[in-house]
Amino acid sequence: MSTAALVIHQARYDLRVFFRDPRARAATLLVPVVMLVFFGAVFRHTSFTFGGTTVSGNDYYLSRMIVLGVTSAALSNMIITLVAERESGALKRRRATPVRPIALIGGDVITCEVSTITIAIVLWLIGWLAFGVHVPGAGLAAILLALVVGTAALCSLAYAITPLLKSVDSTGPVLTIVTIVLGIISGLYAPDSVFPAWLRDAALFLPLRPLALALQAAVSPATNHGHTFAWDYLGIVAAWGVAACLVAVWKFTWSPTRQ
């Protein structure tokens, strides 16, 4: 069987497991949906200004809550799952099977891609039906591209970070603190126009703010000089993915840290 066929077969299995687990679906989807409804209700008549361009509060928070959903599915949940499976010995047992590592990893990534696209569709429908957010046709293609690049990059980052986490019990609290802080400085919860310029510039070198700006351009092209595809921001996200992939190849282990 070819490598591509193995990846598709593994992804089909992983997707069945994911969608049959109501807790996994709720944990991944509920938070960004609740946050979008909350922020949409609070800021539906508010506008934010970025470099002389005005964007409505609903447009702003739709793109940010999509990033929140991607972060939850492709980074936080992936890390927690990998650490739990590694420490229980499940990863080592999976690695001992004839299935190639690329198929196992590819199945994880495709599962995350499908889940993040599903989250984005749900959030877009809520933004459109409840808050009147209109995304141009080209913007939908730009959102899809940003989701594919962003999810792949954050999955790579999850594999790169996992070797640093030795305990299942400490992984959740550590991730909660890190993702909240990262989300705040990346402008997911408050408009980043209220932050000092140096903090906005620094956040551009992190993965979440460039991804948010790429999605914002898809929703509101005026914030990107009329272009729906923000190639410069997507390039930063992709660079994070490549760097994380190299680190993961070097450091990732399938065996429990405590033998």
N, C-alpha and C positions, 0 to 999 in steps of 0.2 A: 504494500500500500504506500502511495506517495506521501510526502510530508504534508502537502496541502490537504489531502484526504484525511490524514490523521488529525490535523488541527481542526478541521470541520467536524469530524466525528466526536472529538473531545469537547468542542464547543457546544455541540448539540446536547451532550450529556450534562455539561455544567449549566446550561440554560434551563434544562428541565429541573435540575436540583434547585436553582435559584427561584424560578417562578412557582415552584411547589412549596416554597418556604414563606409563609405569610409574614413572619417576623423580618426576614431579609427585605421583602418588598416594602413593608411599612417603615422600617428604619431608614431605608434609602430614599423613599419618596415623601414621607410625611413631613419631615422638617422643612425642606424647601417650599413645599406647597403651603404650609401654615405661615411661613415667613413671608411668602409672596402675597398672600391674602392680607396679612397684617400690614406690611409696608404699603401695599397697593391701596388699602383703605385709608391709611394715615396720610400718604403723600400723593393721592390721586389728583389733587388740585395744586401741587407744588412743582416748580421747575428748578433745575440746577443749571449753572453756567460753567462751561469748560472752555477756556481759551476763547471766549467771545461767542461760543455756540451754546444755545439753550436746549436742554433735553428734559422731557417731562419726567416726573417722579416714577410713573409706571414703566416707561421705557427703561429708565435707569435700573430699577429693581428687577425687572424681568431678566435682563442680562446677568445681573449679580446673583440672583437666585438659581439660575442655570449653572453658574460656576459653583455655587454652594452644593448643588446636587452632584455635579461631577466630582468635586472634592470628596464628598461623602462616599460615593460609590467606588471611585477609582483609587483613592488614596487611603482614607480612614478604614473603610470596610476591608479593603484588600490587605492592608497591613495587619489588622486584627486577625483576619482569617489565616494569613500566612504564618504569623507567630503561633497561633493556636495549633495549626496543623503541624508545624515544625516541632513544637515542644511535645505534642502527643505522639509523635513518631509517624503521623500520617504522610507527611511529605517524604520521609525516608522510604516508606513502603511503596509510595507511588513511584518514586525514582527507581526502585528495585525492579519494577515491572518492565516488560519489553517496550512500553510506550516511550517514545523519545521525549526528552525534556522540552523541546520546542513545541511539541503538541500540547503538553500540560500547560506551559506558559501561554501559548496561543489561545487555548481554551479560556483561560482566565481573562485575557485581554478582550477577546470577542464578547464574553459575557458582560464585562464592564461596558464595552461599547454599546451593546444592545440596551443595557439598563440606563445608561446616561442619555441615549437618544429617546428612550421611553419617557424619562423624567422631563427632558426638554419639550417633548410634544405635549405632555400634560400641563406643564407650566405655560407654554405658548397658548394653549387653548384657554386656560384660566385668564391669562393676560388679555387675550382677544375678546372673549365672551364677557368677562366681568369688568374689565377696565379699559376696553377699547383700544388696546395696543395693536397697531397695524404694522406688520413686518412686510417690506416689499418682497416680491418674488425672488429676486437675486439674494435678498437677505436670508431667505430660508436655506439656500445653498451655502451661503457663507457660514450660517450657524452650524450646518451639518459638518462642514470642513473643520471648523473650530472645535467641534465636539470630538471628531475623530482624532485630531492632532492632540488636543488637550487630554483626552482620556488615555491615549497611548503614552503620553509623556508622564502623567501622574501614576499610571501603572508601573512604568519603569522606575519612577521615584520610589514607589512602594517596595519594589524588590530591592532597591539600593538601601533603603532605610531599615528594612527588616533585620539585617544582621546586627544592628545597633541595639535592638530591643531583646532582652534576654528573658523577660518574664511576661507571661500572659496577663497577670494581675495588674502590672504597672503600665501595660501598653495603652489601655483605654484612657486613664487619666492623663498620661503624657500627651497622647494624640489630641485629646480635647483641648488642653491648654495651648498646644502648638497651633492647631487649626483655627482656634478662636483668635489668637493674636495675629496670625497670618491673615485671617479674613478681615480683621479690623484695619490693619495697615494697608490692605489691598483694596479697601473701600467697599467691601461687601455689605456692611451694615449701616455705614454712614457715608454720605457723599465725600469722595476723596478731595473735592475742592475745598473742604474745610481744613485739610491738613496742610502743614507747611510744605513749600516746594521741595525741600531736601528729602522729606519723607516720601513724597510722591515719586521723586526720581529714584530713590533707593528701592521702592516697591516695584519699579519697573524691571529690576534685576531678579525678582522673584517670579515664580510661575503663575500665580493667581491673578495679579493685576494685569499683565499683558493679555491673559486669556479673557478677562472681563472686558478689557478695552476692545479686543477683537470681536467679541459678541455684541458689545455696545455699538460698534460700527455697523454690524449686520442689522441691528434693530433700528438704529438712528444713523444713517450714512452721513448726515451733516456733521457729526462729530469726528469724521475721518475724511474731511474735505470732499464729501459726496461719494466716497468709495465704500462699498459694502465689504470688500475683502481687505483686511488690515494685514498685509503680508509681513510688515516689520514686526508687529506684535506676535503673529503666529511663528515667525522665525525664532523669537526669544523662547517661546514655549517649546518648540521643536528642539532647540539647543539644549534645554533642560532635559528633554527626553533622551537625547543622544548621550549626554554626559552621565545621566543616571543609569542608562543601559550599560555603559562601560564599567561603572562602579559595581553594578549588580553582577556582571560577568566575573569580576574580580573577587567580590566579597560574599556573594550569596551562597548559603549553605543549605542543604536539604536535611541535615542531621540535627537532632536536638542539641542545644548548647550544654545541657547537663546529661551526660551519658550514665 
